[in-house]
Amino acid sequence: MGGRGLIDIARLRDKQVKLLQTYFLNKQVTSSLHAAVVKADDRCTPLDLVRANANELPTDEEYNNIVKRQWSQKVLHGRHPYDLSQQYADIEASNKWLTKADLFAETDGFLTATQDQVTLTRNYKKYILKQPDTDELCRRCGKESETIQHITAACEQLTATECVKRHDGLTFLLTP
């Protein structure tokens, strides 16, 4: 879904704690040692076996939905999930590069930062970093705010050359 496939360590820990709690609670029925451990663990370990049944974890699907909702509500980083939710967006094609491009981690990170619109453009400096004396106009054309969208698709200085080169390169690749 546009992420870099990093494991949520806190979620992984919570799942392991829940598995261990379940193990001890089930084992206490047949083992007096486990029963004694359950009875004694009143906030002594992260398992907190006395209260183990009280804290239920959301399912993976519920958790993923919560994380996606939180991600999409972020003012800056929520732009990508918002863009993916539009009817014209092909989610699979938009994220295919994350798994199929075989990129170096640094390149992947740079592209993800660009996708999240946290690349150090003049617009980013002025409105996100709040550098008041920053001129937000594009350093190439000087007419519009220098944003990722402007640089990649709207700057008349760049579209006259770079976009044509990119288009012609893609056309060359697509022709039989």
Secondary structure as GFF3:
##gff-version 3
##sequence-region A 1 176
A	DSSP	alpha_helix	9	27	.	.	.	ID=ss1
A	DSSP	alpha_helix	32	40	.	.	.	ID=ss2
A	DSSP	three_ten_helix	49	54	.	.	.	ID=ss3
A	DSSP	alpha_helix	60	72	.	.	.	ID=ss4
A	DSSP	alpha_helix	79	84	.	.	.	ID=ss5
A	DSSP	alpha_helix	91	100	.	.	.	ID=ss6
A	DSSP	alpha_helix	105	115	.	.	.	ID=ss7
A	DSSP	alpha_helix	122	127	.	.	.	ID=ss8
A	DSSP	alpha_helix	148	149	.	.	.	ID=ss9
A	DSSP	pi_helix	150	154	.	.	.	ID=ss10
A	DSSP	alpha_helix	156	158	.	.	.	ID=ss11
A	DSSP	pi_helix	159	163	.	.	.	ID=ss12
A	DSSP	alpha_helix	164	174	.	.	.	ID=ss13
###
